[in-house]
Amino acid sequence: MLSIAVTTIIQPRDERTQPARIVPGYPQTPWRNPRQPLLRRPPTLSELTGPVGLAQRVGLLGGDIAGHGERQAIGQLIHLRARVLDEDGAPVGGTLVEMWQANAAGRYIHPNDDDHAPPDPNFYGAARLLTDASGCFELRTVKPGAYPVPTRDGWWRPPHVHFSVVGKVWLSRLVTQMYFPGEPLNAQDRLLNAVPDAAARERLVAQHVAPTGDPHNALVFEHQIVLRGRSATAQQQ
Amino acid sequence: MRRAALIPTGEATVGPFFPPRYIDAGANDLTMLDGRKAKGEPIEIHGRVVQEDGAPLENLLVEIWQADAGGVYRHPADPREAQADPDFLGWGRAATDGQGNYRFRTIRPGAPAGRAPHINFMVMCSGLMRILKTAMFFEDGNDPVLLAVPPSRRSLLIAKNQYEFNIRLRGKGETPFFDD
C-alpha cells in the first residue's frame, strides 16, 4: 500500500536574521548562554514531528482581550490581523499561538513585575488560540505601554507583544516579539537591535493599515510570522 | 519550480513575564489525556536547571516531546501514526520553582525507528534570546543524536536514578545543546 507522509525540511538559518545570543547591556545573557559550541545533529523523525491537537492539553482563551461587555480595558484599542506561514509561504493552520503583553501603562500581570505602573483590573494581557486553516488569527487588544528594564542606564522596552507559536514540528517552535511602527524607542531597544540584519528587524515590526469596515473604533495592524520548515512530500511503501 | 523561501521570523527571549496561566494544571503530566490513561510504564522525570555560577533558575520554561510506549509519534509525518496511542499526546510543559526544579510525569518512550528511547527537551527563559534544545536518554547506546555529542560529554544527556535530568546552561558540566 502506498501512503503519503508529509515531511518537513529544516535548513540552517541565516544568522544575521536571528538575535545574537549574548547581548551587550542585557545583563543575564552572559550567564545563561552556552559557552560550548552548539552541536549539529542529523535530522530524524523525532525532531521533524511535534505536538498535534494541543487544544486537548491546554485551555484556549480566544483572541479578544480588550474587554468583556462593559469591562473594557484602558488604552488605545487595536486590532491585529496576523498570519503564520512556513518558509514556502504555506499557511500553518491549527497551531497553538500564545500571546502576552503589558497593559497600556506598561505593566504585566505577573508576580515578577513590580509596581512601577498601575495594573488595569480589566486587562490580563494573555490571548491563546489556534490559527485557522489559512494560518490566520486575529486579536482585539489595547496597545501595550513601554516600560523600564531594571538596569541603571535608562533602558526602556518599546511597546511590544510576545508570541509563542508551536508550529508543525519540534524544530519550527518559535518564541518572538512584535513591535509597533514609528516608535522612537525601537531604535534604542537592545533586544530588537540584537538582530543584525535591518530587513529582518523590519519584519518584526507590525504594519499599520487602513481600517476596512469593522472594527471602526480600533487602529488596525497586520503582521506575518514565518516558521522554520519547507515541505517535502515523500512516498512510502 | 520552487519559489524563493521566506525568511524565518527572528526569535526573541520569552522574558520574565510568561503568563502563569499558560502553565496549565496537568500540562506536566503526560500519562493522562482527557481523563484516560496512556499505555505503558509511567515514570517521573525531575531535574534542576542552573546558570553559569550554579544559581538555580526560577520561572524557566521546559517543554518536552517524545514518542509513545510503542515508539510512535502522534504526528502525520510518522508512517506508523495510525498505531499511535490515542491517549498519549507526547508533549508537556513545566516551569521551574524557586530552587530551579522541574518535574514531569510521563510514559517511558519506546524506541522510534533508528533511534534509542529518548525525550526531546527545550528550555526558554529571560536572558536566553533563543530556545535551547537538547535530549534526554535512558542509557548510553547507538543513537545518531547521542553519537553527535563528543564522547566525553555524552553522560550529561543520560538520566540518573530513575529519572533525574539536570540542566546546566553554561559552565563546568554544561549540558550539550543542539544547533538545528
Chai-1 contact restraints between the chains, C-beta under 6 A:
chainA,res_idxA,chainB,res_idxB,connection_type,confidence,min_distance_angstrom,max_distance_angstrom,comment,restraint_id
A,A5,B,A77,contact,1.0,0.0,6.0,A-B,restraint_1
A,A5,B,P79,contact,1.0,0.0,6.0,A-B,restraint_2
A,V6,B,P76,contact,1.0,0.0,6.0,A-B,restraint_3
A,V6,B,A77,contact,1.0,0.0,6.0,A-B,restraint_4
A,T7,B,A77,contact,1.0,0.0,6.0,A-B,restraint_5
A,R13,B,P8,contact,1.0,0.0,6.0,A-B,restraint_6
A,T17,B,I7,contact,1.0,0.0,6.0,A-B,restraint_7
A,T17,B,G10,contact,1.0,0.0,6.0,A-B,restraint_8
A,Q18,B,G10,contact,1.0,0.0,6.0,A-B,restraint_9
A,Q18,B,E11,contact,1.0,0.0,6.0,A-B,restraint_10
A,P19,B,G10,contact,1.0,0.0,6.0,A-B,restraint_11
A,P19,B,M129,contact,1.0,0.0,6.0,A-B,restraint_12
A,R21,B,M129,contact,1.0,0.0,6.0,A-B,restraint_13
A,Q28,B,S126,contact,1.0,0.0,6.0,A-B,restraint_14
A,Q28,B,G127,contact,1.0,0.0,6.0,A-B,restraint_15
A,T29,B,G127,contact,1.0,0.0,6.0,A-B,restraint_16
A,W31,B,Q51,contact,1.0,0.0,6.0,A-B,restraint_17
A,W31,B,E52,contact,1.0,0.0,6.0,A-B,restraint_18
A,R32,B,Q51,contact,1.0,0.0,6.0,A-B,restraint_19
A,R32,B,G127,contact,1.0,0.0,6.0,A-B,restraint_20
A,R32,B,L128,contact,1.0,0.0,6.0,A-B,restraint_21
A,R32,B,L169,contact,1.0,0.0,6.0,A-B,restraint_22
A,P34,B,R170,contact,1.0,0.0,6.0,A-B,restraint_23
A,P34,B,E174,contact,1.0,0.0,6.0,A-B,restraint_24
A,P34,B,F177,contact,1.0,0.0,6.0,A-B,restraint_25
A,R35,B,R170,contact,1.0,0.0,6.0,A-B,restraint_26
A,Q36,B,E174,contact,1.0,0.0,6.0,A-B,restraint_27
A,L38,B,F177,contact,1.0,0.0,6.0,A-B,restraint_28
A,L38,B,D179,contact,1.0,0.0,6.0,A-B,restraint_29
A,L39,B,A148,contact,1.0,0.0,6.0,A-B,restraint_30
A,L39,B,P176,contact,1.0,0.0,6.0,A-B,restraint_31
A,L39,B,F178,contact,1.0,0.0,6.0,A-B,restraint_32
A,R40,B,D179,contact,1.0,0.0,6.0,A-B,restraint_33
A,R41,B,V145,contact,1.0,0.0,6.0,A-B,restraint_34
A,R41,B,A148,contact,1.0,0.0,6.0,A-B,restraint_35
A,R41,B,F178,contact,1.0,0.0,6.0,A-B,restraint_36
A,P42,B,P144,contact,1.0,0.0,6.0,A-B,restraint_37
A,T44,B,R115,contact,1.0,0.0,6.0,A-B,restraint_38
A,L45,B,P112,contact,1.0,0.0,6.0,A-B,restraint_39
A,S46,B,P112,contact,1.0,0.0,6.0,A-B,restraint_40
A,L48,B,A77,contact,1.0,0.0,6.0,A-B,restraint_41
A,T49,B,Y73,contact,1.0,0.0,6.0,A-B,restraint_42
A,T49,B,H75,contact,1.0,0.0,6.0,A-B,restraint_43
A,T49,B,A77,contact,1.0,0.0,6.0,A-B,restraint_44
A,T49,B,D78,contact,1.0,0.0,6.0,A-B,restraint_45
A,P51,B,W91,contact,1.0,0.0,6.0,A-B,restraint_46
A,V52,B,H75,contact,1.0,0.0,6.0,A-B,restraint_47
A,R57,B,L89,contact,1.0,0.0,6.0,A-B,restraint_48
A,V58,B,D24,contact,1.0,0.0,6.0,A-B,restraint_49
A,E87,B,A5,contact,1.0,0.0,6.0,A-B,restraint_50
A,E87,B,L6,contact,1.0,0.0,6.0,A-B,restraint_51
A,G89,B,L6,contact,1.0,0.0,6.0,A-B,restraint_52
A,E98,B,Y22,contact,1.0,0.0,6.0,A-B,restraint_53
A,W100,B,P19,contact,1.0,0.0,6.0,A-B,restraint_54
A,Y108,B,F17,contact,1.0,0.0,6.0,A-B,restraint_55
A,H110,B,F17,contact,1.0,0.0,6.0,A-B,restraint_56
A,N112,B,P16,contact,1.0,0.0,6.0,A-B,restraint_57
A,A126,B,P19,contact,1.0,0.0,6.0,A-B,restraint_58
A,W170,B,W65,contact,1.0,0.0,6.0,A-B,restraint_59
A,W170,B,N120,contact,1.0,0.0,6.0,A-B,restraint_60
A,L171,B,D180,contact,1.0,0.0,6.0,A-B,restraint_61
A,V175,B,V14,contact,1.0,0.0,6.0,A-B,restraint_62
A,V175,B,M124,contact,1.0,0.0,6.0,A-B,restraint_63
A,T176,B,T9,contact,1.0,0.0,6.0,A-B,restraint_64
A,T176,B,E11,contact,1.0,0.0,6.0,A-B,restraint_65
A,T176,B,A12,contact,1.0,0.0,6.0,A-B,restraint_66
A,Q177,B,A12,contact,1.0,0.0,6.0,A-B,restraint_67
A,L191,B,A12,contact,1.0,0.0,6.0,A-B,restraint_68
A,V195,B,G10,contact,1.0,0.0,6.0,A-B,restraint_69
A,A200,B,G10,contact,1.0,0.0,6.0,A-B,restraint_70
A,L204,B,G10,contact,1.0,0.0,6.0,A-B,restraint_71
A,I225,B,T9,contact,1.0,0.0,6.0,A-B,restraint_72
A,V226,B,L6,contact,1.0,0.0,6.0,A-B,restraint_73
A,V226,B,P8,contact,1.0,0.0,6.0,A-B,restraint_74
A,V226,B,T9,contact,1.0,0.0,6.0,A-B,restraint_75
A,R228,B,P8,contact,1.0,0.0,6.0,A-B,restraint_76
A,Q236,B,P79,contact,1.0,0.0,6.0,A-B,restraint_77
